[in-house]
Amino acid sequence: HDESWQVLREALEKAPEDFQLLQLGAELAQIQGRFGEADRFLSKALEIAPDNVGLWTRRAMLASNRLGEKEAREAAEKALELTTEKTGPQRALALSAYAHVLAEEANYAEPIRPCR
């Protein structure tokens, strides 16, 4: 992991606004149980790429396990909003994140919006 962090730091020095590098930072931090740091990486990535469904679904999954229901629900709903008119993998990913959040809340009373 140390080598991964070193490579990431060097890459971020050259391209601090690269949302994919920031997403990688979130993944590395989450793997190591550094959830606050993972959230900071995701927050910065979302500032740069606010319409990225993958970032919103990752935030929903992280938040549902570590940050709180409100943050998780908001992130999952944003992913659904961004994929309202889409089909395929992005929509499936958004629906999966939303279902995960509901399962974590143990709240199955709210139906999942159907895929169009």
CORTAGI-V255484 format. One record per residue. SS is DSSP state (@ for helix, = for strand, . for the rest). D_FIRST is the distance of its C-alpha to the first C-alpha in whole Angstrom. Layout:
# CORTAGI-V255484
ss: <SS | SS>
d_first: <D_FIRST | D_FIRST>
This chain:
# CORTAGI-V255484
ss: <. | @ | @ | @ | @ | @ | @ | @ | @ | @ | @ | @ | @ | @ | . | . | . | . | @ | @ | @ | @ | @ | @ | @ | @ | @ | @ | @ | @ | @ | . | . | . | @ | @ | @ | @ | @ | @ | @ | @ | @ | @ | @ | @ | @ | @ | . | . | . | . | @ | @ | @ | @ | @ | @ | @ | @ | @ | @ | @ | @ | @ | @ | @ | . | @ | @ | @ | @ | @ | @ | @ | @ | @ | @ | @ | @ | @ | @ | . | . | . | . | . | . | @ | @ | @ | @ | @ | @ | @ | @ | @ | @ | @ | @ | @ | @ | @ | @ | @ | . | . | . | . | . | . | . | . | . | . | .>
d_first: <0 | 4 | 5 | 5 | 6 | 9 | 10 | 10 | 12 | 14 | 15 | 16 | 18 | 20 | 21 | 20 | 22 | 20 | 20 | 18 | 15 | 16 | 16 | 12 | 11 | 13 | 11 | 8 | 10 | 12 | 9 | 9 | 12 | 13 | 16 | 18 | 15 | 15 | 18 | 19 | 17 | 19 | 22 | 22 | 21 | 24 | 26 | 26 | 26 | 28 | 30 | 26 | 27 | 23 | 22 | 25 | 24 | 20 | 22 | 24 | 22 | 20 | 23 | 25 | 22 | 21 | 24 | 27 | 30 | 31 | 28 | 27 | 31 | 31 | 28 | 29 | 33 | 31 | 30 | 33 | 35 | 33 | 34 | 38 | 39 | 36 | 36 | 33 | 30 | 29 | 32 | 31 | 27 | 29 | 31 | 29 | 27 | 30 | 31 | 28 | 29 | 32 | 31 | 29 | 32 | 34 | 37 | 38 | 41 | 40 | 40 | 38 | 39 | 40 | 39 | 41>
